[in-house]
């Protein structure tokens, strides 16, 4: 699955980072949120509250490393998937 995350990133189908992901949720562009299970309580609350309000599913199966590595970045806690097709690969 990590290869698919990198593919989605290169295709421009992700909003990477907590602030960008929250903006994508508010703009109703996010299909699914991948939230690191080792993110801070504040980040988890901020993202899950916003996602719940806008009725966007959240997947917390991943940790920071498994979200960051396929994107070639470090310390990524939140990724919003903007494409319905890519989001289906990560739904529980």
C-alpha positions in Angstrom: 0.0 0.0 0.0 2.8 2.6 0.6 3.7 2.5 -3.1 0.1 3.6 -3.9 0.4 6.5 -1.5 3.5 7.7 -3.3 1.7 7.2 -6.6 -1.3 9.3 -5.3 1.1 12.0 -4.2 2.8 12.2 -7.6 -0.6 12.3 -9.2 -1.5 15.4 -7.1 -4.3 13.5 -5.3 -3.2 14.2 -1.7 -3.2 17.1 0.7 -0.1 16.5 2.9 0.2 17.9 6.4 -2.4 18.7 9.1 -3.2 22.2 8.0 -3.6 21.3 4.3 -5.7 18.2 5.2 -8.0 20.3 7.4 -8.4 22.8 4.6 -9.3 20.0 2.2 -11.9 18.7 4.7 -13.4 22.2 5.0 -13.5 22.7 1.2 -15.2 19.3 0.9 -12.4 18.0 -1.3 -11.2 15.2 1.1 -12.5 11.7 0.5 -10.5 10.1 3.3 -8.1 11.1 6.0 -5.0 9.1 6.9 -4.0 10.1 10.4 -0.9 8.8 12.1 -1.8 6.8 15.2 1.2 8.3 17.0 0.2 12.0 16.3 -0.3 14.3 19.3 -3.7 14.3 21.1 -4.2 17.8 19.9 -3.7 16.9 16.2 -5.9 13.8 16.5 -8.7 15.8 18.1 -8.4 18.7 15.6 -8.5 16.4 12.6 -11.1 13.9 13.9 -13.5 16.7 15.0 -13.3 18.4 11.7 -13.7 15.1 9.8 -16.7 14.1 11.9 -18.4 17.5 11.3 -17.9 17.3 7.5 -18.6 13.5 7.5 -15.2 12.4 6.2 -13.8 9.0 7.2 -10.6 8.8 9.1 -8.1 5.8 9.0 -5.6 5.6 11.9 -3.9 2.3 10.9 -0.6 4.0 10.0 2.2 5.6 12.0 4.2 8.7 11.1 7.0 6.7 9.4 4.6 4.7 7.2 2.9 8.0 6.1 6.1 9.9 5.6 8.4 7.4 3.9 6.4 6.8 0.6 6.1 10.6 0.2 9.8 11.2 0.6 9.1 13.5 3.6 9.5 13.3 7.3 7.2 13.8 10.3 3.9 13.6 8.3 1.0 13.1 10.7 -2.0 13.8 8.4 -2.7 13.0 4.7 -6.0 13.8 3.0 -6.8 11.7 0.0 -8.6 13.8 -2.6 -9.5 11.1 -5.1 -12.4 8.6 -4.5 -10.5 5.8 -6.3 -7.3 6.2 -4.2 -9.4 6.5 -1.0 -11.1 3.1 -1.6 -7.6 1.4 -1.3 -7.3 2.7 2.3 -10.8 2.5 3.7 -11.3 0.0 6.5 
